Amino acid sequence: MQKKSLRQRFLRFLLDTPRKAFYIALGVVFTISISSAFAAWNSTKASGDLILASDWNDLVTYLGTFGTAATKNVGTAANNIIQLDANAKIPAVDGSQLTGLAAGAPTNYITGLSFYYATTTTYTVNTGKARDGADSEDISLTSALTKSLSAWAAGTGNGSLDTGSVAINTYYYVWLIKKTDKSAVDVLLSASATAPTMPSGYTYKRVIGRLRTNTASQINANIMCSANPANVSREIWTLSDTGGLYYETPWPSSFSIEVQGGGAGGGGSSSGGIGSPGGGGSWSTKVYKASPADSVLMTIGAGGNAGTWNNSPGPTAGGASSFGTYITVPGGICGGITTRSAAGSGGDINLPGYYVTASIPGYTYTSGGPLTIRAGGSIYGPGAETSAGGGYYGCGGGGGNGGSGAYGAAGVIIIKYF
């Protein structure tokens, strides 16, 4: 067998087939077609010829798509070409000079970080992680923090308010913050949903929730919501939540909420025997897409007045509840009326109120006591018994037993986030 020349062995090294060579660099496959010009160059060389410098230059010209890669070694050292490993992965190299690559958690990422009412002046934020609002840094809370409404100080058990003093009936936003040197993470409370006053040395921030104060500048346990959709959040607005009752959307982006409205219960009547109980309020629920900066006026229906002795004056119907123009929910009828309140309107589901008369099941015996009549209930619970005030949202008041009737329970607006 004729011994192959150096040129032939070199070309055999380059070529898998007579026409193409395949190389892998940085995970990209380059296919180099061998031109007819190279074939012409090859025909000028005889068996046993040495490849001279001029021949190499000609070869690079004909296979110009190689570029400088043709003269580089494979490896991870300086000036090497990176080769995929046996698992088709790039080997470990220093990537500190790479640009344009996303680092850290995705934009708007949030996990965990639920928070809850602890006392009238403190709340607790659980562990979790979030991408900061500027999409430049991850912020991880590795230990739960309990913070108060006093002026901010680092660490659990200390204050969280960014500036000023706590106001009544006001929304406050809970921020996760991180130091510029990345040495500490803490929690801050601010009336601003977009620009809290940051403590010295802190740069990174992300809003993770919202709470509201009551008429005593304390935390309202029923009005707290988390920015993490995975955390179950709802706000329960009742008649005691004064201060305009304007609902404001908490986050600077669109999100879905479910609004439930319950009308108030009607008052019970009075008679020489057992008076007629009041009816329960109607109910509606609606899911809609809330927009940033929405401000919606809410109305919470007041419970109906109870009928005094011999109904002078008599009982009144419960007041209606509403959430802007989205839903309107009538209150329950007063004692002595045998019709129920109309169904709510505007919701995805709308139900009428409940009522009880002698012709409708609702009688109940108390242990060792006389026959009593339970008032009209609501979707939130059963109605009150004789002479008792409505307990659950929207329940009617009980009829009087030889005396005055009872008042109906107030309505409610419940907002759920998801």
Secondary structure, DSSP 8 states (H G I E B T S, - for coil): -----HHHHHHHHH-SSSSEEEEEETTEEEEEE--HHHHHHHHT--TT----HHHHHHHHHHTGGGGGGGG--BSSSTT-B----TTS-------TT--S---SS-TT-EEE--EEEEETTEEEE--EEEE-TTSS-EEEE-S-EEEEEEEB-SSTTSEEE-SS---SS-EEEEEEEEETTS--EEEEEES-SS-----TTEEEEEEEEEEEE-TTSSEEEEEEEESSTTS-EEEEE-TT--S--EEE--SSS-EEEEEEEE---------SSB--------EEEEEEEE-TT-EEEEE---------GGGSS-------EEETTTEEE-----TT--S-----BSSSEEE------TTSS-EEE-TTS-EEE----BTTB----TT----STT------BSS--------EEEEEE-
